[in-house]
Amino acid sequence: MSRRAVASGVAGVLIATLGTILQLGGGAAPTASAHGETNVTGCQVKSTLGGRITWHHFTRPHAPCELGTSSAQDVHIRNEMIRLIDDTPAPAAGADPVIIRGAFLAIREPAVVDALKRAHDRGVTVRFTFTYDTPQLGDKSFYRAFGGRRCGEFKPLGGSSPLYSPDDDGDGTLSEGRWGCNSDHTSGIAHTKAMTFSKTKDPEGVVRPWVVWTGSHNAAQSHGGSGGYNNSMTSYNDQALYGDHENYDGLGVYNILRQMYNNADEPIGAPRRLKGWVDYYVPDERGTVNGLSANIIASPEAQTDFIVGRLNLWQPNGNCEVRVQQAVFRRAEIAEKLVQMSNAGCRVWVMAGTYTPSIVDILKRAAGAMSIREMPRVHDKSFLVQGNRKSGGSVSYQVYAGSHNLNVPSLRQNDEFFVMLTPEGDTHPVYNAYNAHFGPHGPWGQCTVDNSANGCQIYR
């Protein structure tokens, strides 16, 4: 595939846009912490969205915020997850239960598993679902301890292996398993990365209710977790986003995670408890959460393309800038939309961990400002858009994040969260933080020339 350097005009726009952020670089050496906090610039930001406190954390393997067991492992988000779990208080005698819910592709960080066990042991109600097995769970004491459940229909591999794998009919093959929880698509998986806490402390030590954590981090040591570029958002005291303990069909993250748990196997290897959906997202009825700090769409969606739909809300003019930071980019519809926006005046930067070659070919057709790069350790699933909305008003700044890759399974097959952070105006610290994670503190700043050492490829 042919490549060429970024056109000087586009490079100039990038430098001008990121110039003020570059001044924030540097900072002290990473500090080891068990509390998800660090003194390193660009690793976290606290802000208010929709009147609710939010914290945003980032990992970057080239310059870790908090060093892991290797020089290329950043445990910053992992440590924040552990802090949230450890700071969840035990319920008082006679009081309502304190509840942690979660749904992950897998949890393969032993320290996170241990934190969940500690929470259970002090009386917290813990309810988690997974798609893939977690080797650290060993003899399944983790599941037995607090009712952790596997999504889909799973059978033991047999022999001495402690692992379980998807196998609907017991013939020893894995291809036909339904791997989702709410998704009942035959090729779907539960790819969600989310937790809710009925109450826990924020990073400053204040106990707050209705806490929602979402992100791209799998609680793993690979590039999907501490070994890659990732982000997370934690919202505090946002009951509309959190949901309702009493209403099973409530429109909140807690309610979606509860449905996932009730749709999972119990016990492991048993049939699904409830029937899932191949079209889970129905606006204002199912799979849609309208909070104050963020709105969330939960896949699978069989009818519309809500990614292109969100990009359609923006006016492609001289105020428009779009930054894409995605683990996987394989959907031509989104590539065509970005080209259309570029041709109409938007400045577009695209960074992905991997592309389908045809996607790069589509993006390179743009006649407008378009830069395209690749770094294999990118695991974020984010868009950053600034500009005017077609509905009118001044320039606004919005971050889209969550677990949703730019591929067909994320839209049509999987359990996923597409998280739309509440837009910001003239003052936009959250947008700036994600922009820094994209640029000077992130993969774009590390991918300035083709480099086989870090996998950087510049296509345009």
WOPEFEN-V62320 format. One record per residue. N is the residue number from 0. RES is the residue in one small letter. PHI is phi in whole degrees, -180 to 180 (none if undefined). BURIAL is 1 if it has 9 or more other C-alpha atoms within 8 Angstrom, else 0. Layout:
BEGIN
n=N res=RES phi=PHI burial=BURIAL
n=N res=RES phi=PHI burial=BURIAL
END
This chain:
BEGIN
n=0 res=m phi=none burial=0
n=1 res=s phi=-72 burial=0
n=2 res=r phi=-135 burial=0
n=3 res=r phi=-147 burial=0
n=4 res=a phi=-66 burial=0
n=5 res=v phi=-62 burial=1
n=6 res=a phi=-58 burial=0
n=7 res=s phi=-60 burial=0
n=8 res=g phi=-66 burial=0
n=9 res=v phi=-66 burial=1
n=10 res=a phi=-61 burial=1
n=11 res=g phi=-63 burial=0
n=12 res=v phi=-62 burial=0
n=13 res=l phi=-62 burial=0
n=14 res=i phi=-64 burial=0
n=15 res=a phi=-65 burial=0
n=16 res=t phi=-67 burial=0
n=17 res=l phi=-95 burial=1
n=18 res=g phi=-57 burial=0
n=19 res=t phi=-67 burial=0
n=20 res=i phi=-71 burial=1
n=21 res=l phi=-58 burial=1
n=22 res=q phi=-67 burial=0
n=23 res=l phi=-87 burial=0
n=24 res=g phi=-66 burial=1
n=25 res=g phi=86 burial=0
n=26 res=g phi=98 burial=0
n=27 res=a phi=-76 burial=0
n=28 res=a phi=-65 burial=0
n=29 res=p phi=-59 burial=1
n=30 res=t phi=-109 burial=1
n=31 res=a phi=-74 burial=0
n=32 res=s phi=-151 burial=1
n=33 res=a phi=-101 burial=1
n=34 res=h phi=-125 burial=1
n=35 res=g phi=66 burial=1
n=36 res=e phi=-122 burial=1
n=37 res=t phi=-155 burial=1
n=38 res=n phi=-99 burial=1
n=39 res=v phi=-90 burial=1
n=40 res=t phi=-63 burial=1
n=41 res=g phi=86 burial=1
n=42 res=c phi=-96 burial=1
n=43 res=q phi=-162 burial=1
n=44 res=v phi=-150 burial=1
n=45 res=k phi=-106 burial=1
n=46 res=s phi=-156 burial=1
n=47 res=t phi=-116 burial=1
n=48 res=l phi=-124 burial=1
n=49 res=g phi=59 burial=0
n=50 res=g phi=80 burial=0
n=51 res=r phi=-119 burial=1
n=52 res=i phi=-70 burial=1
n=53 res=t phi=-131 burial=1
n=54 res=w phi=-122 burial=1
n=55 res=h phi=-127 burial=1
n=56 res=h phi=-122 burial=1
n=57 res=f phi=-136 burial=1
n=58 res=t phi=-124 burial=1
n=59 res=r phi=-150 burial=1
n=60 res=p phi=-67 burial=1
n=61 res=h phi=-75 burial=0
n=62 res=a phi=-150 burial=0
n=63 res=p phi=-56 burial=1
n=64 res=c phi=-69 burial=1
n=65 res=e phi=-138 burial=1
n=66 res=l phi=-66 burial=1
n=67 res=g phi=-95 burial=1
n=68 res=t phi=-79 burial=0
n=69 res=s phi=-134 burial=0
n=70 res=s phi=-69 burial=0
n=71 res=a phi=-110 burial=1
n=72 res=q phi=-121 burial=1
n=73 res=d phi=-115 burial=1
n=74 res=v phi=-98 burial=1
n=75 res=h phi=-61 burial=1
n=76 res=i phi=-70 burial=1
n=77 res=r phi=-55 burial=1
n=78 res=n phi=-66 burial=1
n=79 res=e phi=-68 burial=1
n=80 res=m phi=-61 burial=1
n=81 res=i phi=-62 burial=1
n=82 res=r phi=-61 burial=1
n=83 res=l phi=-58 burial=1
n=84 res=i phi=-69 burial=1
n=85 res=d phi=-67 burial=1
n=86 res=d phi=-88 burial=0
n=87 res=t phi=-79 burial=1
n=88 res=p phi=-77 burial=1
n=89 res=a phi=-69 burial=1
n=90 res=p phi=-70 burial=1
n=91 res=a phi=-72 burial=0
n=92 res=a phi=-58 burial=0
n=93 res=g phi=79 burial=0
n=94 res=a phi=-91 burial=0
n=95 res=d phi=-61 burial=0
n=96 res=p phi=-64 burial=0
n=97 res=v phi=-98 burial=1
n=98 res=i phi=-125 burial=1
n=99 res=i phi=-114 burial=1
n=100 res=r phi=-118 burial=1
n=101 res=g phi=-158 burial=1
n=102 res=a phi=-145 burial=1
n=103 res=f phi=-139 burial=1
n=104 res=l phi=-58 burial=1
n=105 res=a phi=-167 burial=1
n=106 res=i phi=-117 burial=1
n=107 res=r phi=-122 burial=1
n=108 res=e phi=-107 burial=1
n=109 res=p phi=-55 burial=0
n=110 res=a phi=-66 burial=0
n=111 res=v phi=-72 burial=1
n=112 res=v phi=-57 burial=1
n=113 res=d phi=-63 burial=0
n=114 res=a phi=-64 burial=1
n=115 res=l phi=-65 burial=1
n=116 res=k phi=-64 burial=1
n=117 res=r phi=-62 burial=1
n=118 res=a phi=-61 burial=1
n=119 res=h phi=-60 burial=1
n=120 res=d phi=-65 burial=0
n=121 res=r phi=-95 burial=0
n=122 res=g phi=104 burial=0
n=123 res=v phi=-75 burial=1
n=124 res=t phi=-80 burial=1
n=125 res=v phi=-118 burial=1
n=126 res=r phi=-135 burial=1
n=127 res=f phi=-128 burial=1
n=128 res=t phi=-124 burial=1
n=129 res=f phi=-139 burial=1
n=130 res=t phi=-96 burial=1
n=131 res=y phi=-95 burial=1
n=132 res=d phi=-68 burial=1
n=133 res=t phi=-113 burial=1
n=134 res=p phi=-55 burial=0
n=135 res=q phi=-65 burial=0
n=136 res=l phi=-80 burial=1
n=137 res=g phi=57 burial=0
n=138 res=d phi=-85 burial=0
n=139 res=k phi=73 burial=0
n=140 res=s phi=-61 burial=0
n=141 res=f phi=-59 burial=1
n=142 res=y phi=-66 burial=1
n=143 res=r phi=-64 burial=0
n=144 res=a phi=-65 burial=1
n=145 res=f phi=-143 burial=1
n=146 res=g phi=75 burial=1
n=147 res=g phi=-60 burial=1
n=148 res=r phi=-128 burial=1
n=149 res=r phi=-96 burial=1
n=150 res=c phi=-78 burial=1
n=151 res=g phi=85 burial=1
n=152 res=e phi=-112 burial=1
n=153 res=f phi=-125 burial=1
n=154 res=k phi=-125 burial=1
n=155 res=p phi=-67 burial=1
n=156 res=l phi=-70 burial=1
n=157 res=g phi=89 burial=0
n=158 res=g phi=66 burial=0
n=159 res=s phi=-91 burial=0
n=160 res=s phi=-72 burial=0
n=161 res=p phi=-86 burial=1
n=162 res=l phi=-87 burial=1
n=163 res=y phi=-121 burial=1
n=164 res=s phi=-139 burial=1
n=165 res=p phi=-69 burial=1
n=166 res=d phi=-162 burial=1
n=167 res=d phi=-64 burial=1
n=168 res=d phi=-109 burial=0
n=169 res=g phi=75 burial=0
n=170 res=d phi=-88 burial=0
n=171 res=g phi=90 burial=0
n=172 res=t phi=-101 burial=0
n=173 res=l phi=-109 burial=1
n=174 res=s phi=-74 burial=0
n=175 res=e phi=-98 burial=1
n=176 res=g phi=-72 burial=1
n=177 res=r phi=-84 burial=1
n=178 res=w phi=-101 burial=1
n=179 res=g phi=-91 burial=1
n=180 res=c phi=-105 burial=1
n=181 res=n phi=-74 burial=1
n=182 res=s phi=-74 burial=1
n=183 res=d phi=-112 burial=1
n=184 res=h phi=-69 burial=1
n=185 res=t phi=-66 burial=1
n=186 res=s phi=-113 burial=1
n=187 res=g phi=-83 burial=1
n=188 res=i phi=-131 burial=1
n=189 res=a phi=-90 burial=1
n=190 res=h phi=-102 burial=1
n=191 res=t phi=-61 burial=1
n=192 res=k phi=-131 burial=1
n=193 res=a phi=-156 burial=1
n=194 res=m phi=-142 burial=1
n=195 res=t phi=-128 burial=1
n=196 res=f phi=-130 burial=1
n=197 res=s phi=-62 burial=1
n=198 res=k phi=-165 burial=1
n=199 res=t phi=-165 burial=1
n=200 res=k phi=-86 burial=1
n=201 res=d phi=-85 burial=1
n=202 res=p phi=-61 burial=0
n=203 res=e phi=-96 burial=0
n=204 res=g phi=90 burial=0
n=205 res=v phi=-94 burial=0
n=206 res=v phi=-73 burial=0
n=207 res=r phi=-133 burial=1
n=208 res=p phi=-91 burial=1
n=209 res=w phi=53 burial=1
n=210 res=v phi=-103 burial=1
n=211 res=v phi=-125 burial=1
n=212 res=w phi=-114 burial=1
n=213 res=t phi=-137 burial=1
n=214 res=g phi=177 burial=1
n=215 res=s phi=-105 burial=1
n=216 res=h phi=-86 burial=1
n=217 res=n phi=-90 burial=1
n=218 res=a phi=55 burial=1
n=219 res=a phi=-131 burial=1
n=220 res=q phi=-98 burial=1
n=221 res=s phi=-82 burial=0
n=222 res=h phi=-65 burial=1
n=223 res=g phi=-74 burial=1
n=224 res=g phi=-139 burial=1
n=225 res=s phi=-72 burial=1
n=226 res=g phi=-94 burial=1
n=227 res=g phi=-139 burial=1
n=228 res=y phi=-81 burial=1
n=229 res=n phi=-145 burial=1
n=230 res=n phi=-143 burial=1
n=231 res=s phi=-148 burial=1
n=232 res=m phi=-128 burial=1
n=233 res=t phi=-121 burial=1
n=234 res=s phi=-110 burial=1
n=235 res=y phi=-116 burial=1
n=236 res=n phi=63 burial=1
n=237 res=d phi=-110 burial=1
n=238 res=q phi=-66 burial=1
n=239 res=a phi=-63 burial=1
n=240 res=l phi=-74 burial=1
n=241 res=y phi=-66 burial=1
n=242 res=g phi=118 burial=1
n=243 res=d phi=-138 burial=1
n=244 res=h phi=-64 burial=0
n=245 res=e phi=-86 burial=0
n=246 res=n phi=-102 burial=0
n=247 res=y phi=-59 burial=0
n=248 res=d phi=-94 burial=0
n=249 res=g phi=-62 burial=0
n=250 res=l phi=-97 burial=1
n=251 res=g phi=-150 burial=1
n=252 res=v phi=-62 burial=1
n=253 res=y phi=-54 burial=1
n=254 res=n phi=-67 burial=1
n=255 res=i phi=-65 burial=1
n=256 res=l phi=-66 burial=1
n=257 res=r phi=-67 burial=1
n=258 res=q phi=-62 burial=1
n=259 res=m phi=-60 burial=1
n=260 res=y phi=-64 burial=1
n=261 res=n phi=-73 burial=0
n=262 res=n phi=-90 burial=1
n=263 res=a phi=-85 burial=1
n=264 res=d phi=-67 burial=1
n=265 res=e phi=-155 burial=1
n=266 res=p phi=-77 burial=0
n=267 res=i phi=-57 burial=1
n=268 res=g phi=95 burial=1
n=269 res=a phi=-81 burial=1
n=270 res=p phi=-63 burial=0
n=271 res=r phi=-58 burial=1
n=272 res=r phi=-73 burial=1
n=273 res=l phi=-129 burial=0
n=274 res=k phi=-81 burial=0
n=275 res=g phi=-88 burial=1
n=276 res=w phi=-128 burial=1
n=277 res=v phi=-95 burial=1
n=278 res=d phi=-137 burial=1
n=279 res=y phi=-78 burial=1
n=280 res=y phi=-78 burial=1
n=281 res=v phi=-130 burial=1
n=282 res=p phi=-51 burial=0
n=283 res=d phi=64 burial=0
n=284 res=e phi=-129 burial=0
n=285 res=r phi=-159 burial=1
n=286 res=g phi=76 burial=1
n=287 res=t phi=-132 burial=1
n=288 res=v phi=-127 burial=1
n=289 res=n phi=-112 burial=1
n=290 res=g phi=-98 burial=1
n=291 res=l phi=-88 burial=1
n=292 res=s phi=-86 burial=1
n=293 res=a phi=-165 burial=1
n=294 res=n phi=-114 burial=1
n=295 res=i phi=-134 burial=1
n=296 res=i phi=-112 burial=1
n=297 res=a phi=-106 burial=1
n=298 res=s phi=-80 burial=1
n=299 res=p phi=-82 burial=1
n=300 res=e phi=-126 burial=1
n=301 res=a phi=-101 burial=1
n=302 res=q phi=-107 burial=0
n=303 res=t phi=-118 burial=0
n=304 res=d phi=-117 burial=0
n=305 res=f phi=-77 burial=0
n=306 res=i phi=-73 burial=0
n=307 res=v phi=-60 burial=1
n=308 res=g phi=-60 burial=0
n=309 res=r phi=-72 burial=0
n=310 res=l phi=-66 burial=0
n=311 res=n phi=-67 burial=0
n=312 res=l phi=-76 burial=1
n=313 res=w phi=-102 burial=1
n=314 res=q phi=-82 burial=1
n=315 res=p phi=-81 burial=1
n=316 res=n phi=-129 burial=1
n=317 res=g phi=-68 burial=0
n=318 res=n phi=-87 burial=1
n=319 res=c phi=-89 burial=1
n=320 res=e phi=-135 burial=1
n=321 res=v phi=-129 burial=1
n=322 res=r phi=-121 burial=1
n=323 res=v phi=-114 burial=1
n=324 res=q phi=-132 burial=1
n=325 res=q phi=-133 burial=1
n=326 res=a phi=-67 burial=1
n=327 res=v phi=-134 burial=1
n=328 res=f phi=-129 burial=1
n=329 res=r phi=-138 burial=1
n=330 res=r phi=-108 burial=1
n=331 res=a phi=-65 burial=1
n=332 res=e phi=-61 burial=0
n=333 res=i phi=-73 burial=1
n=334 res=a phi=-61 burial=1
n=335 res=e phi=-63 burial=1
n=336 res=k phi=-65 burial=1
n=337 res=l phi=-64 burial=1
n=338 res=v phi=-63 burial=1
n=339 res=q phi=-59 burial=1
n=340 res=m phi=-66 burial=1
n=341 res=s phi=-62 burial=1
n=342 res=n phi=-64 burial=1
n=343 res=a phi=-92 burial=1
n=344 res=g phi=128 burial=1
n=345 res=c phi=-70 burial=1
n=346 res=r phi=-97 burial=1
n=347 res=v phi=-127 burial=1
n=348 res=w phi=-123 burial=1
n=349 res=v phi=-126 burial=1
n=350 res=m phi=-127 burial=1
n=351 res=a phi=-137 burial=1
n=352 res=g phi=-73 burial=1
n=353 res=t phi=-157 burial=1
n=354 res=y phi=-120 burial=1
n=355 res=t phi=-73 burial=0
n=356 res=p phi=-52 burial=0
n=357 res=s phi=-65 burial=0
n=358 res=i phi=-67 burial=1
n=359 res=v phi=-61 burial=1
n=360 res=d phi=-61 burial=0
n=361 res=i phi=-64 burial=1
n=362 res=l phi=-61 burial=1
n=363 res=k phi=-71 burial=1
n=364 res=r phi=-77 burial=0
n=365 res=a phi=-59 burial=1
n=366 res=a phi=-86 burial=0
n=367 res=g phi=-92 burial=1
n=368 res=a phi=-73 burial=1
n=369 res=m phi=-145 burial=1
n=370 res=s phi=-119 burial=1
n=371 res=i phi=-135 burial=1
n=372 res=r phi=-139 burial=1
n=373 res=e phi=-137 burial=1
n=374 res=m phi=-141 burial=1
n=375 res=p phi=-68 burial=1
n=376 res=r phi=-96 burial=1
n=377 res=v phi=-75 burial=1
n=378 res=h phi=-127 burial=1
n=379 res=d phi=-61 burial=1
n=380 res=k phi=-133 burial=1
n=381 res=s phi=-130 burial=1
n=382 res=f phi=-120 burial=1
n=383 res=l phi=-122 burial=1
n=384 res=v phi=-129 burial=1
n=385 res=q phi=-129 burial=1
n=386 res=g phi=151 burial=1
n=387 res=n phi=-95 burial=1
n=388 res=r phi=-83 burial=1
n=389 res=k phi=-64 burial=0
n=390 res=s phi=-76 burial=0
n=391 res=g phi=107 burial=0
n=392 res=g phi=99 burial=0
n=393 res=s phi=-79 burial=0
n=394 res=v phi=-63 burial=1
n=395 res=s phi=-126 burial=1
n=396 res=y phi=-132 burial=1
n=397 res=q phi=-137 burial=1
n=398 res=v phi=-112 burial=1
n=399 res=y phi=-112 burial=1
n=400 res=a phi=-146 burial=1
n=401 res=g phi=112 burial=1
n=402 res=s phi=-110 burial=1
n=403 res=h phi=-84 burial=1
n=404 res=n phi=-78 burial=1
n=405 res=l phi=-91 burial=1
n=406 res=n phi=-143 burial=1
n=407 res=v phi=-64 burial=1
n=408 res=p phi=-55 burial=1
n=409 res=s phi=-64 burial=1
n=410 res=l phi=-83 burial=1
n=411 res=r phi=-104 burial=1
n=412 res=q phi=-125 burial=1
n=413 res=n phi=-95 burial=1
n=414 res=d phi=-74 burial=1
n=415 res=e phi=-144 burial=1
n=416 res=f phi=-119 burial=1
n=417 res=f phi=-105 burial=1
n=418 res=v phi=-102 burial=1
n=419 res=m phi=-111 burial=1
n=420 res=l phi=-65 burial=1
n=421 res=t phi=-60 burial=1
n=422 res=p phi=-61 burial=1
n=423 res=e phi=-112 burial=1
n=424 res=g phi=-106 burial=0
n=425 res=d phi=-57 burial=0
n=426 res=t phi=-99 burial=0
n=427 res=h phi=-143 burial=1
n=428 res=p phi=-65 burial=0
n=429 res=v phi=-68 burial=1
n=430 res=y phi=-58 burial=1
n=431 res=n phi=-61 burial=1
n=432 res=a phi=-66 burial=1
n=433 res=y phi=-69 burial=1
n=434 res=n phi=-65 burial=1
n=435 res=a phi=-66 burial=1
n=436 res=h phi=-66 burial=1
n=437 res=f phi=-74 burial=1
n=438 res=g phi=-98 burial=1
n=439 res=p phi=-64 burial=1
n=440 res=h phi=-99 burial=1
n=441 res=g phi=-128 burial=1
n=442 res=p phi=-67 burial=1
n=443 res=w phi=-63 burial=1
n=444 res=g phi=-69 burial=1
n=445 res=q phi=-96 burial=1
n=446 res=c phi=-118 burial=1
n=447 res=t phi=-106 burial=0
n=448 res=v phi=-143 burial=0
n=449 res=d phi=-55 burial=1
n=450 res=n phi=-148 burial=1
n=451 res=s phi=-69 burial=0
n=452 res=a phi=-66 burial=0
n=453 res=n phi=-109 burial=0
n=454 res=g phi=82 burial=1
n=455 res=c phi=-64 burial=1
n=456 res=q phi=-132 burial=1
n=457 res=i phi=-108 burial=1
n=458 res=y phi=-95 burial=1
n=459 res=r phi=-167 burial=1
END
